[in-house]
Amino acid sequence: MPSIEEIKKSVISKLRYSLCLELESATNADIFNALALTLRDYQLDGFFNTRKVQKATKSKRLYYLSMEFLLGQSLRNNLTNVGLLQQAKQAIEELGFDFEQITAEEPDAALGNGGLGRLAACFIDSMATLDIAASGHGIKYEYGLFKQVIQNNKQVEQPDDWHSTHSPWLIEHHSQLMLIPIGGHIEEGEDSEGNYNPMWMDWKVLVGIPHDYLVTGYGGKTVNTLRLYSAGASDSFDVHIFNRGDYLRAVSEKIASENISKILYPADEIQSGKELRLTQEYFLVACTLRDIFHDYAQISSDITALPDSVAIQLNDTHPALAIVEMMRVLVDEHRLDWAVAWGITQKTCAFTNHTLMPEALETWPVALFEKLLPRHLQIIYEINHRFLDEVAEKWPDKPHLLASLSLFEERGEKKVRMANLAIVGSHKVNGVAKLHSELITQTLVPDFYFITPEKFTNQTNGVTPRRWLQQANPNLATFLTRQLGNGWVTDLDKLQRLKKLAKDSGVVEEIQAIKLKNKQALCRQIAAQQGVQLDPLAMFDCQVKRIHEYKRQLLNILHVIHAYLEIVESGHTQAPKVHLFAGKAAPGYAMAKLIIQLINEVARKVNSDPRTKGQLSVLFLEDYKVSLAEHIIPATDLSEQISTAGTEASGTSNMKFAMNGALTIGTLDGANIEIRDAVGEENFYLFGANADEINTHRQAGSHNRIYQNNDPAINRAVEALISGRFNADTSIFWPIYHMLTEGDHYCHLLDFDSYRIAQQQAQADFSQQLQWHQRALLNIANMGSFSSDRTIKGYATEIWGIGS
Ligand SMILES: *Cc1c(COP(=O)(O)O)cnc(C)c1O
């Protein structure tokens, strides 16, 4: 390990010889870059070492394919995992810079929308920490998720140029660029032995350029990679156009190819349906498979043994074309018999489903496939044909199975069903929480469960305790290490030993003091950024996540409206409470954007009303992202996890909050159920209908009857939306009013009263500070199984055949 002096010397040397700068003129951003480059050298030593070890031990390799990796900042994480945080801190201070300011210089890498992308980021951390030979594969978007600013109470989107070309973490491998065919048409043909041998002709070529981001496991022993591909155009592909002298067209086609990795699609839980998105998905898959076959060629020439050395995990259906591309390479290039190729593909691939929302299930028009990927479409037809023949033969008395199992949707415009493709081509299919995995088999794809029950399994999500506890909450981490030693960082079950301290009031007071410190820090940040002063002694009630109807930020704000009206109309008083919201809405999602506007209008009204002073504050924090989450979560008292039961596949922020000593107010949805089981029902505020009851309620068409039957508290809060109280234009929130009263699909009003009662209980309990923080301590102590290390061990043994 380098000394502080050595780090200082290296920083100065990086400034001078890599960045052409002298210390005297260096800005915080320059120091950030020089320190990152210094650190990267140590990571690289670990990387070469890891490669040698993995080669020598012939480790089975896992390829994690995801269209999103929501990494956030890397400096503190990499320093911690390499084991250089304290030395680097001191070195930077000795050079005359403020370490906190240096880390704050780093832009978040926001190559994802929300939970799905953040899960991928937690997983690569856990895989490296568990010394699994693994790599992540994704796209190096030039623009990550948009930056959100609030103007006139509304969300405005601005481009997120995260300056990836200058990122010190990304190592470009221009010499490894890969050629990816796209477009063209198929010419039927036969080979010399008379076998069917179609030729894919007249394709264009995209160029994939790999960039490696080093993923250092905790302790620094294993350094894996996250490989992100950017798209370019080959110099030769437009040679025909050049020859015809059409220079401008050749150049514009080049630009068009580069556009493929230009931008992350900003819609979460909804499919975009755009040609460019399908092209991105294919691009990721085609680049990754070139790497997989290239890596495999280094260790074996027996292609049939590939599943012994390679596992592929598909993060949702977005990379499901990997199944088809693998078949294409095996059949067309390796000339394998179809059935052999299919066996290899199925044994290698596994698929994680992330959603039950019908609007998020991917389907792509056959016409679009025909245009972009004619050979892949042929292969999908062949997979389907053989699969349905098998089903028909095995269940001759169940012909109805064929329509639901088919890889094609035949109603309306003919489409490829990506989920069906992913299930058929995989040996395992998993959901991300117990309830979710159950609902996959019962309601999403019951016919697939009927024909292949052994494929279906559960792997409940987790989060990495390195980022979400050790780094985000250094005050709590220091306390835990003092009490338990630092083993908890890689074995979170060790937190169990805190339980016996819960009766020690000195210990509980420490937990209380840590929370207060974190709240004070958040208050300072909010004061600096938004000019609002909050009371750190108030209860901090936080809902931070993508804005979506199913997540029910609307239920939360309706309850805030209720609390406000109780104060100003019913003369009620309440203990001080701060309601924090943050999250982005997809730019095309009108209802979600209107909910953001409502929250902001309510905040403006409530905060400026002298009657609520010292009782109620509401704030919407701009531009929710990983680095902001790291500040909010450790400062939260009450975590809002209030989705309609049966809609949130797992949730992961629910885990981050509880791990940091927040109590949860939540429904029986996703991983909330497992969290409640773990922390104890007395340490969790449960409310609302369960998934079955929601189903029954919807089937009975009772959506609006609740409103008509009417509870005066609900009535008053809902009518306030169109009263002009929050916006002089009474028509503004009409769409929300209309939805709630005439078709409340997410059952806000059904759960309102039960939510109100749970909120009241939490409010009352918060006044008993010692008991409250004792329960917070029990939450922390019982969160061991929500480490992504536990999740990855489950995938490794039950799905990938790695380890144990
Ligand atoms: C954890 C996380 C999410 C996921 O939050 P959910 O509440 O589980 O939807 C989304 N965005 C960011 C920045 C996160 O850190």
The ligand as a Gaussian input file, in Angstrom:
#p B3LYP/6-31G(d) Opt

LIG

0 1
 C      -32.110000       2.843000      -4.854000
 C      -32.405000       3.866000      -5.879000
 C      -33.569000       3.778000      -6.650000
 C      -34.611000       2.695000      -6.437000
 O      -35.564000       3.175000      -5.515000
 P      -36.957000       2.406000      -5.261000
 O      -37.542000       3.166000      -4.131000
 O      -36.615000       1.002000      -4.898000
 O      -37.727000       2.536000      -6.517000
 C      -33.802000       4.743000      -7.596000
 N      -32.950000       5.760000      -7.792000
 C      -31.820000       5.892000      -7.067000
 C      -30.922000       7.052000      -7.317000
 C      -31.509000       4.951000      -6.091000
 O      -30.375000       5.077000      -5.386000

